[in-house]
Amino acid sequence: MTNSPPSEAAAIEDLVVALLQILCREQAVSLAKIGKQMQLRRSQLERLLLLLGENEAWGGLGYLTQREQRGRAMIMLTTKGKDLCASMAT
């Protein structure tokens, strides 16, 4: 994010905060629902999930995880993500 122009970096930060706020309110959210709520294309959402997620190959901050539930890709907070939500609430 440090190599991005200031306006682009601010936009990314806004998306990160918006996604975390959604997940702090809801236990699990489908990729489709998050994309629709945030008005993001699938590719944009996937890049955001790589940044915030836990992925051995790509790294990531470890706040989110993706799991399959009833045939749908769902995004959920990890323990680290839940701790972040708790700290944001105080």
SVG drawing of the C-alpha trace seen along z (x, -y; Angstrom):
<svg xmlns="http://www.w3.org/2000/svg" viewBox="-26 -11 32 39">
<polyline fill="none" stroke="black" stroke-width="0.4" points="0.0,0.0 2.9,-2.4 3.7,-2.5 0.2,-3.5 -0.7,-7.2 -2.3,-8.8 -5.8,-8.8 -5.5,-5.1 -4.1,-4.1 -7.0,-6.0 -9.5,-4.1 -7.9,-0.8 -8.0,-1.7 -11.7,-2.6 -12.4,0.8 -10.5,2.6 -12.5,0.8 -15.8,1.4 -15.1,5.1 -14.0,5.5 -17.1,3.6 -19.4,6.0 -17.6,9.0 -17.6,7.6 -21.4,7.4 -22.0,10.8 -20.4,14.2 -20.1,15.4 -20.8,13.6 -20.9,15.1 -18.5,13.7 -21.5,12.7 -23.2,10.7 -20.0,8.9 -19.3,8.0 -22.8,6.7 -22.8,4.7 -19.4,3.1 -20.1,2.8 -16.9,4.6 -16.1,6.8 -15.0,10.3 -11.4,9.6 -11.3,6.5 -12.8,8.4 -10.3,11.3 -7.4,8.9 -8.8,7.4 -9.3,10.9 -5.6,11.8 -4.5,8.7 -6.6,9.5 -6.8,13.2 -4.5,16.1 -2.8,17.7 0.4,19.6 1.4,18.9 0.6,15.2 0.9,14.1 -1.8,11.7 -2.6,10.2 -4.5,13.2 -7.8,11.5 -10.1,13.5 -10.5,17.0 -12.6,18.5 -14.6,21.7 -17.2,23.6 -20.7,23.7 -23.6,25.4 -21.9,25.1 -21.1,21.3 -17.8,19.6 -18.1,17.8 -15.8,15.3 -15.3,15.4 -13.1,13.7 -10.2,15.6 -9.5,15.4 -7.1,12.5 -9.8,10.8 -12.3,11.2 -9.7,9.6 -9.3,6.7 -13.1,6.2 -13.2,6.2 -10.5,3.6 -12.3,1.5 -15.5,1.6 -13.7,0.1"/>
</svg>
